[in-house]
Amino acid sequence: MRQTSVKQIARQRIQTLFDEAKNVSVSDPKLAMQYVKSARRIAMAARIRVPIDFRRQTCKKCNALLVQGYNCRFRVKQKREPHVVITCLNCGNQIRIMLRKRKEQEDLEQNKDTNETSR
């Protein structure tokens, strides 16, 4: 029972820190970096994962909160697998997010082939 309460408190603090980081990200980017760094430390201490939407909003290298058009660039690439490349303009770090998994794509192609032959 005690472990779950500690983890719940950690999740609440992480949520609060990310909300505050979003609020001050444009006016004071260094303070936003400190908030993100603190949230990551809390997650490590409580041994929980930072939620994926927060992970995708931060740079792992410099702990900057990524704000589109301000300190990061988003590009959609079609080579090999369709993916999004997020480039941090502070440190140059790139984050790649796959849009479709290979297995899902193969399943879609197989379903398309079976639908065409049944007609």
Secondary structure, DSSP 8 states (H G I E B T S, - for coil): -HHHHHHHHHHHHHHHHHHHHHHHTTT-HHHHHHHHHHHHHHHHHHT----HHHHTTB-TTT--B--BTTTEEEEEE-SSS-EEEEEETTT--EEEEESS-HHHHHHHHHHHHHHHHH-
